[in-house]
Amino acid sequence: MKPIYLDGVVEPRTPSKAELLQAAENAQKRLDAGDRGGAYLELYKVTGNPLMLMHAQITTYSGAPGGMAVNANFLAKLANPEKYQITLDRFSHKIDQSIIDLAKHAAKTDPKEFNNQNIWKADSKVWKELNMGELFPGNIQQILRNPDIASSRGGLHAFLSQDEAELGKRPAEYEGKPDLYSIHKSKDGRFTTVIDKQTNRVEVVFDKKFDATYGTAVDGKVYDLQVAQVNDKKPSDRVLAERHMKMTYLQAGEIKPESELSKFDPNNPKPPKNLDRVFEYKGKLYQFDFKAGVEADGVSFKNIIGGRAGFRDTFRRLGEGRDFINSLTKYGKQADLVTDPKATDAERQRMFEKLSGKGVIKPLTKEQETYYRNAIDELKQRSDIPFKDRKSVSPYQKQSESTKELRDSLKSGKKGLFSENENPDPYKVAAQAHESMHKMGKAMERDKVAALDPSRNQPDLAVGL
C-alpha cells in the first residue's frame, strides 16, 4: 500500500456506513501489513475522531502520548509481571484490531457507535481479556463517569506517567536519513508523519498541538490536563537511555506484521536500578528523594500514593491531599534551583545544603554510581541509539518552563485549587495536581506504589518513572 500521512486537521464527523466500512477495510489492510499507526490514520481521516490521533501516536511510541504510554505500560508490567505476559508490540496490535473491529461493527449498524465511550470499551476489552483490566491506563478517562474505575491502578499509572512524555519519539530523530525515511509535514505545520521508505509504514506521528485536551474524557468534553507536546528536538542522552531500557523491558519498538513480531520472552530481565532524577554537582553524582522531604513535612507519602483511597484523596483535595501537593510543589522548585545553571553558585550551594540536610538530596553509593555510568556508557556503544555525546554521562534534565509556571500558580493559589469557598471540579484538580508531582520519586512494587528511597538496598525496584 502507498504510505499514509496527515495533510491537516480533520473535523469530527459521522461518516456514512459505506465510508466507515471502506476506512475500516483500509485500516485492516494496513494492520495486516504491520502498519499500526497507518491503520489509525485511516480511521481518523474519515471520522476526525481525536482519539484516533492519540492512538496513532501511542502505537508508534511517538511524542507525549507515546512516551506516557511506554511508562504506563512499564508500570503495569512491574506491578504484575505474572499477568503481563505479552510484548507491548503484540499488545498494541491487539488493541488496534479491537478498534478496527468496532469500526466494522459500527459500519454495519450505526456509524454513531464509533464514539469515545465505545472506543474506550474496545481498548479496555483487550486488557480485560488478558486479565489486566485493573491495570488499563485508559481507566483514567472514566474520571467523570466512574471515579472508581478512574482511580484504579491503571488510572494511577496514567496519572504518574504524565511526567514521562519526554520518552516519546520525535521526527527530529529521523532527520538526515533520506535514504531510510521520508518526513512529511502538513500544510498547516501541525502534523509531521515519518514514513519508513522500505516498508511504507508509519514510523512516527507527531501532533504539535497535542495537549491532552482532545479525547481526554470519554464523555466528549474537553479538559486541559496541562500536558504539552514534547519539543521536536533530539532528546537528551538520559532520555534516550531511559526510553531504551523501558522499551527493552516491554519488548517494544517493532513495527511489523503480527506474524513477524518478536515472541514474548519470560526471562527478559527488569531494569535493576534507577537512572532518573540523578544529577551531577561539583563532580559527584546525587539523586533527589522527594519522599524524604514530604515526610519531613509531616505528610504520609504512603497514605497518599499507597493505594486507591489515597489516589482518590489527591484527586478530591481531601485530608492530606492538599498538604501533599504543597510539599511536592515546594521541594520540586527547590530541586530545580540546585540544577539551574542560571542560578549563582551561592544560591545553588545554599539550597543543596538545605535539601541535603532534610535527606531530599542523597549521594549515590559507589555501587549505584558505577551502575549508572556503566549502563549509559554501554548504551552509547550502540549505533542505533543516537546519543548526542558518547563520551560523558548527561546531567539531570530540568523541568519545562510551563511546569514552573504551573507550580508557581499552584503555590500562589492563582488556579483556585485551595480556596475553601469553591466547589472544585475534581478532574481539573487532578489535572493540575499531577504537574506539581513533577520529578517526584516513585517506584513500583508488585502490589503497591511506594516512593523512591535511594538509601534502600533493593535491587528489585525499578524506578525512574
C-alpha positions as CSV (number, residue, x, y, z in Angstrom):
1,M,0.0,0.0,0.0
2,K,1.0,3.6,-0.5
3,P,2.2,5.4,2.6
4,I,-0.4,7.4,4.5
5,Y,0.3,10.7,6.2
6,L,-1.6,13.6,7.6
7,D,-2.4,16.6,5.4
8,G,-4.1,18.6,8.1
9,V,-6.8,18.5,10.7
10,V,-10.0,16.6,10.0
11,E,-13.0,18.0,11.9
12,P,-15.0,15.3,13.8
13,R,-17.9,14.0,11.7
14,T,-20.2,11.0,11.4
15,P,-19.3,9.2,8.2
16,S,-21.8,7.2,6.2
17,K,-21.8,3.4,6.6
18,A,-20.1,3.0,3.3
19,E,-17.3,5.5,4.2
20,L,-16.7,3.9,7.6
21,L,-16.6,0.4,6.2
22,Q,-14.1,1.4,3.5
23,A,-11.9,3.1,6.1
24,A,-12.1,0.0,8.3
25,E,-11.2,-2.2,5.4
26,N,-8.2,0.0,4.6
27,A,-7.2,0.1,8.2
28,Q,-7.3,-3.7,8.3
29,K,-5.1,-4.0,5.3
30,R,-2.5,-1.6,6.9
31,L,-2.6,-3.5,10.2
32,D,-2.2,-6.8,8.4
33,A,0.9,-5.3,6.7
34,G,2.3,-4.2,10.1
35,D,1.4,-0.5,9.8
36,R,-0.3,0.0,13.2
37,G,-0.1,3.8,13.1
38,G,-1.3,3.9,9.5
39,A,-4.4,1.9,10.5
40,Y,-5.4,4.6,13.0
41,L,-4.8,7.4,10.4
42,E,-7.2,5.7,8.0
43,L,-9.9,5.9,10.7
44,Y,-9.0,9.4,11.7
45,K,-9.3,10.7,8.1
46,V,-12.9,9.6,7.8
47,T,-14.1,10.2,11.3
48,G,-12.0,13.1,12.6
49,N,-12.1,11.4,16.0
50,P,-9.1,12.9,18.0
51,L,-8.7,9.6,19.9
52,M,-7.5,8.1,16.6
53,L,-4.8,10.7,16.6
54,M,-3.9,9.8,20.1
55,H,-3.8,6.1,19.3
56,A,-1.7,6.6,16.2
57,Q,0.9,8.3,18.4
58,I,0.7,5.8,21.2
59,T,1.1,2.7,18.9
60,T,4.2,4.3,17.3
61,Y,5.6,5.4,20.7
62,S,5.5,9.0,19.3
63,G,5.6,12.3,21.2
64,A,3.9,12.9,24.5
65,P,1.2,10.2,24.1
66,G,3.7,7.6,23.1
67,G,6.1,8.5,25.9
68,M,3.3,8.4,28.6
69,A,2.0,5.1,27.2
70,V,5.5,3.5,27.4
71,N,5.8,4.5,31.0
72,A,2.3,3.4,32.0
73,N,2.8,0.0,30.5
74,F,6.2,-0.2,32.2
75,L,4.5,0.4,35.5
76,A,1.8,-2.1,34.6
77,K,4.3,-4.8,33.9
78,L,6.3,-4.1,37.1
79,A,3.1,-4.2,39.1
80,N,2.0,-7.6,37.7
81,P,4.7,-9.3,35.7
82,E,3.0,-12.7,36.1
83,K,0.0,-11.3,34.2
84,Y,1.8,-9.0,31.7
85,Q,2.9,-12.0,29.6
86,I,2.9,-10.3,26.2
87,T,5.2,-7.9,24.3
88,L,4.0,-4.4,24.1
89,D,4.1,-4.5,20.3
90,R,1.8,-7.5,20.2
91,F,-0.4,-5.9,22.9
92,S,-0.6,-2.7,20.7
93,H,-1.6,-4.9,17.7
94,K,-4.4,-6.4,19.6
95,I,-5.8,-3.0,20.6
96,D,-5.5,-1.8,17.0
97,Q,-7.5,-4.8,15.9
98,S,-10.2,-4.3,18.5
99,I,-10.8,-0.8,17.4
100,I,-10.9,-1.8,13.7
101,D,-13.5,-4.4,14.7
102,L,-15.5,-1.7,16.4
103,A,-15.4,0.4,13.2
104,K,-16.6,-2.6,11.1
105,H,-19.4,-3.2,13.5
106,A,-20.5,0.4,13.5
107,A,-20.4,0.5,9.7
108,K,-22.9,-2.4,9.6
109,T,-25.2,-1.0,12.4
110,D,-24.8,2.8,13.1
111,P,-21.7,4.8,12.4
112,K,-22.5,6.8,15.6
113,E,-21.5,3.8,17.6
114,F,-17.9,4.6,16.7
115,N,-17.7,7.0,19.6
116,N,-15.4,7.7,22.5
117,Q,-17.1,5.5,25.0
118,N,-17.2,2.5,22.7
119,I,-13.6,3.1,21.7
120,W,-12.7,3.1,25.4
121,K,-14.6,-0.2,25.8
122,A,-12.7,-1.7,22.8
123,D,-9.4,-0.7,24.4
124,S,-10.5,-2.0,27.9
125,K,-11.7,-5.2,26.4
126,V,-8.2,-6.2,25.4
127,W,-6.8,-5.5,28.8
128,K,-9.6,-7.5,30.4
129,E,-9.1,-10.5,28.1
130,L,-5.5,-10.6,29.4
131,N,-6.9,-10.4,33.0
132,M,-5.4,-6.9,33.5
133,G,-8.4,-4.6,33.4
134,E,-7.3,-3.0,36.7
135,L,-4.1,-2.0,35.0
136,F,-5.5,-0.3,31.9
137,P,-4.1,3.2,31.9
138,G,-7.1,4.4,29.9
139,N,-9.2,3.9,33.1
140,I,-8.4,7.5,33.9
141,Q,-10.7,8.5,31.0
142,Q,-13.6,7.5,33.2
143,I,-12.9,10.2,35.7
144,L,-16.4,11.7,35.5
145,R,-18.4,8.7,34.6
146,N,-17.0,6.3,37.1
147,P,-14.3,7.6,39.6
148,D,-13.8,4.1,41.0
149,I,-12.6,2.9,37.6
150,A,-10.5,6.1,37.1
151,S,-8.8,5.6,40.4
152,S,-7.7,2.0,39.6
153,R,-4.1,1.0,39.5
154,G,-4.1,1.7,35.7
155,G,-5.5,5.2,36.3
156,L,-2.8,5.9,38.8
157,H,-0.2,4.7,36.3
158,A,-1.5,7.1,33.7
159,F,-1.6,9.9,36.3
160,L,2.1,9.3,37.3
161,S,3.2,8.8,33.7
162,Q,2.4,12.3,32.5
163,D,5.8,13.4,33.6
164,E,7.3,10.9,31.2
165,A,6.0,12.4,28.0
166,E,9.7,13.1,27.1
167,L,10.2,9.4,26.4
168,G,8.3,9.7,23.1
169,K,9.9,9.5,19.7
170,R,10.3,12.8,17.7
171,P,10.6,13.4,14.0
172,A,14.0,15.2,14.6
173,E,15.5,11.8,15.4
174,Y,14.9,10.8,11.8
175,E,16.3,13.8,10.0
176,G,19.4,13.4,7.9
177,K,18.4,9.9,6.8
178,P,16.7,10.5,3.4
179,D,17.5,7.0,2.1
180,L,15.7,5.4,5.0
181,Y,12.9,7.8,6.0
182,S,10.6,10.4,4.4
183,I,9.3,13.2,6.6
184,H,6.0,14.8,5.7
185,K,4.8,18.0,7.2
186,S,1.2,19.0,6.9
187,K,0.4,22.3,5.1
188,D,-0.7,23.9,8.3
189,G,2.5,22.8,10.0
190,R,0.7,21.0,12.8
191,F,1.5,17.4,11.9
192,T,4.6,15.5,11.0
193,T,4.5,11.9,9.7
194,V,7.7,9.9,9.4
195,I,7.5,7.0,6.9
196,D,9.8,4.1,6.6
197,K,10.8,4.1,2.9
198,Q,11.5,0.3,2.9
199,T,8.1,-0.7,4.2
200,N,5.9,2.4,3.7
201,R,4.8,2.0,7.3
202,V,4.3,5.0,9.7
203,E,7.2,5.2,12.0
204,V,6.3,8.4,13.8
205,V,3.1,10.5,14.1
206,F,3.7,13.9,15.7
207,D,1.0,16.4,16.5
208,K,2.4,19.8,17.6
209,K,-0.8,20.8,19.2
210,F,-1.3,17.7,21.3
211,D,-2.0,18.9,24.9
212,A,-4.3,16.2,26.2
213,T,-7.4,18.3,25.6
214,Y,-8.7,16.1,22.8
215,G,-10.4,12.9,23.7
216,T,-9.3,13.1,27.3
217,A,-12.6,12.1,28.9
218,V,-14.9,9.6,27.3
219,D,-18.0,11.9,27.7
220,G,-16.7,14.0,24.9
221,K,-16.0,17.1,27.0
222,V,-12.6,18.8,26.8
223,Y,-10.4,19.0,29.9
224,D,-7.0,20.6,29.9
225,L,-4.5,18.2,31.6
226,Q,-1.7,20.7,31.4
227,V,0.3,18.2,29.3
228,A,2.1,19.7,26.4
229,Q,3.6,18.0,23.4
230,V,7.4,17.5,23.7
231,N,9.7,19.6,21.6
232,D,10.6,18.2,18.2
233,K,14.3,18.1,19.1
234,K,16.6,15.2,19.6
235,P,16.1,14.1,23.3
236,S,18.9,14.2,25.8
237,D,21.2,11.2,26.4
238,R,19.4,10.5,29.7
239,V,16.0,10.3,28.0
240,L,17.4,8.1,25.2
241,A,18.8,5.7,27.8
242,E,15.7,5.6,29.9
243,R,13.5,5.1,26.8
244,H,15.7,2.3,25.6
245,M,15.7,0.5,29.0
246,K,11.9,0.7,29.4
247,M,11.1,-0.3,25.8
248,T,13.6,-3.2,26.1
249,Y,11.9,-4.5,29.2
250,L,8.5,-4.2,27.5
251,Q,9.8,-5.7,24.2
252,A,8.6,-2.7,22.3
253,G,9.7,-0.9,19.1
254,E,9.0,-3.2,16.3
255,I,6.6,-2.0,13.5
256,K,5.9,-5.2,11.6
257,P,3.1,-7.6,10.8
258,E,1.9,-9.7,13.8
259,S,3.5,-12.9,12.4
260,E,6.9,-11.2,12.4
261,L,6.8,-9.6,15.8
262,S,9.1,-11.0,18.4
263,K,7.7,-13.6,20.8
264,F,7.3,-12.8,24.5
265,D,10.4,-13.6,26.5
266,P,9.5,-14.6,30.0
267,N,13.2,-14.3,31.0
268,N,13.5,-10.7,29.9
269,P,15.0,-9.0,33.0
270,K,13.6,-5.9,34.5
271,P,15.9,-2.8,34.8
272,P,17.6,-3.4,38.2
273,K,18.3,0.2,39.2
274,N,17.2,3.8,38.6
275,L,18.6,6.2,36.1
276,D,16.2,9.0,36.7
277,R,16.5,12.0,38.9
278,V,20.3,11.7,39.1
279,F,22.3,14.9,38.7
280,E,26.0,15.8,39.0
281,Y,27.1,18.5,41.4
282,K,30.7,19.5,41.8
283,G,31.9,16.3,40.2
284,K,29.8,13.9,42.2
285,L,26.5,12.2,41.4
286,Y,23.5,12.7,43.6
287,Q,19.8,11.7,43.5
288,F,16.6,13.5,44.6
289,D,14.4,11.7,47.1
290,F,11.2,13.8,47.4
291,K,9.7,11.2,49.7
292,A,12.1,12.3,52.5
293,G,11.0,15.9,52.1
294,V,7.3,15.2,52.1
295,E,7.5,13.1,55.2
296,A,9.7,15.7,56.9
297,D,6.8,18.0,56.4
298,G,4.6,15.5,58.3
299,V,2.7,14.1,55.3
300,S,2.4,10.4,54.9
301,F,3.6,9.6,51.4
302,K,2.2,6.0,51.8
303,N,-1.3,7.3,52.6
304,I,-1.4,9.4,49.5
305,I,0.3,7.2,46.9
306,G,0.0,3.8,48.6
307,G,-3.4,2.8,47.3
308,R,-6.7,3.6,45.6
309,A,-8.1,5.5,48.5
310,G,-5.1,7.8,48.7
311,F,-5.2,8.4,44.9
312,R,-8.8,9.5,45.1
313,D,-7.9,11.7,48.1
314,T,-5.4,13.5,46.0
315,F,-8.0,13.9,43.2
316,R,-10.6,15.3,45.5
317,R,-8.4,17.5,47.6
318,L,-9.4,15.9,50.9
319,G,-7.3,15.3,54.1
320,E,-3.6,15.2,53.4
321,G,-4.0,15.7,49.6
322,R,-3.6,19.4,49.8
323,D,-0.5,19.3,52.1
324,F,0.9,16.6,49.8
325,I,0.6,18.8,46.8
326,N,2.0,21.8,48.6
327,S,5.0,19.9,49.9
328,L,5.9,18.4,46.4
329,T,5.5,21.8,44.9
330,K,7.9,23.3,47.3
331,Y,10.6,20.6,47.0
332,G,10.3,20.5,43.3
333,K,11.0,24.2,42.9
334,Q,13.9,23.9,45.3
335,A,15.4,21.0,43.5
336,D,15.2,22.9,40.2
337,L,17.3,25.7,41.8
338,V,20.0,23.2,42.6
339,T,20.3,22.1,39.0
340,D,19.7,25.6,37.4
341,P,22.8,26.7,35.6
342,K,21.5,30.3,35.7
343,A,21.5,30.3,39.5
344,T,24.5,31.7,41.3
345,D,27.0,29.3,42.9
346,A,26.0,30.7,46.3
347,E,22.2,30.1,45.6
348,R,22.9,26.5,44.4
349,Q,25.2,25.7,47.3
350,R,22.7,27.1,49.9
351,M,19.8,25.1,48.5
352,F,22.0,22.0,48.1
353,E,22.9,22.1,51.8
354,K,19.3,22.7,52.8
355,L,17.9,19.8,50.9
356,S,20.8,17.5,51.8
357,G,20.1,18.3,55.5
358,K,16.5,17.1,55.0
359,G,17.5,14.0,53.1
360,V,16.0,15.2,49.9
361,I,19.4,15.0,48.2
362,K,21.5,11.9,48.7
363,P,24.8,10.9,47.2
364,L,24.8,7.7,45.1
365,T,26.6,4.8,46.6
366,K,29.7,3.6,44.8
367,E,27.6,0.6,43.5
368,Q,24.9,2.9,42.2
369,E,27.3,5.3,40.6
370,T,29.2,2.5,38.9
371,Y,25.9,1.1,37.6
372,Y,24.7,4.5,36.4
373,R,27.8,5.4,34.5
374,N,28.4,1.9,33.1
375,A,24.8,1.5,32.0
376,I,24.7,4.7,29.9
377,D,28.3,4.1,28.6
378,E,27.2,0.7,27.5
379,L,24.2,2.1,25.7
380,K,26.3,4.7,24.0
381,Q,28.2,1.9,22.2
382,R,25.0,1.0,20.3
383,S,24.9,2.7,16.9
384,D,21.1,2.5,16.8
385,I,20.7,4.9,19.7
386,P,21.6,8.5,18.5
387,F,23.3,9.8,21.6
388,K,24.5,13.4,21.2
389,D,27.6,12.9,23.3
390,R,29.1,9.4,23.5
391,K,31.8,10.4,25.9
392,S,30.1,11.6,29.1
393,V,27.0,11.0,31.1
394,S,24.3,13.6,30.6
395,P,23.2,15.7,33.6
396,Y,19.8,15.8,35.3
397,Q,17.2,17.2,32.9
398,K,15.4,20.2,34.3
399,Q,11.6,20.7,34.2
400,S,10.0,22.8,31.5
401,E,9.0,26.4,31.8
402,S,5.3,25.5,31.6
403,T,5.7,23.2,34.6
404,K,7.4,26.0,36.5
405,E,4.5,28.4,35.7
406,L,2.0,25.8,36.9
407,R,4.0,25.2,40.1
408,D,4.0,29.0,40.8
409,S,0.3,29.2,40.2
410,L,-0.4,26.2,42.5
411,K,1.7,27.8,45.2
412,S,0.1,31.2,44.9
413,G,-3.4,29.8,44.6
414,K,-4.0,31.5,41.2
415,K,-5.7,28.4,40.0
416,G,-8.1,28.5,42.9
417,L,-7.2,24.9,43.9
418,F,-7.1,25.6,47.6
419,S,-9.9,28.1,48.1
420,E,-12.1,26.9,50.9
421,N,-15.2,28.6,49.3
422,E,-15.1,27.0,46.0
423,N,-16.6,23.7,44.8
424,P,-13.7,22.4,42.6
425,D,-14.0,20.3,39.5
426,P,-12.3,17.1,40.7
427,Y,-11.0,16.4,37.2
428,K,-9.4,19.8,37.0
429,V,-7.9,19.4,40.4
430,A,-6.3,16.2,39.4
431,A,-5.1,17.6,36.1
432,Q,-3.3,20.4,37.8
433,A,-2.2,18.4,40.8
434,H,-0.2,16.0,38.6
435,E,2.1,18.7,37.4
436,S,3.1,19.5,41.0
437,M,4.3,15.9,41.2
438,H,6.9,16.6,38.6
439,K,10.1,14.6,39.0
440,M,8.9,13.2,42.3
441,G,10.3,9.9,43.5
442,K,8.1,6.9,42.8
443,A,8.7,3.2,42.3
444,M,6.5,0.2,41.6
445,E,6.5,-2.9,43.6
446,R,4.1,-5.8,42.8
447,D,1.1,-4.7,44.8
448,K,1.7,-1.1,45.8
449,V,3.1,2.2,44.7
450,A,5.9,3.4,47.0
451,A,8.3,6.4,46.8
452,L,11.9,6.2,45.8
453,D,14.3,5.9,48.7
454,P,17.8,5.6,47.2
455,S,19.2,4.6,50.6
456,R,17.3,1.3,50.5
457,N,19.2,-1.6,49.1
458,Q,16.5,-3.2,46.9
459,P,17.9,-4.0,43.5
460,D,14.5,-5.5,42.6
461,L,13.0,-2.0,42.5
462,A,12.8,-0.4,39.1
463,V,12.3,3.3,39.4
464,G,12.8,6.5,37.4
465,L,9.2,6.5,36.4
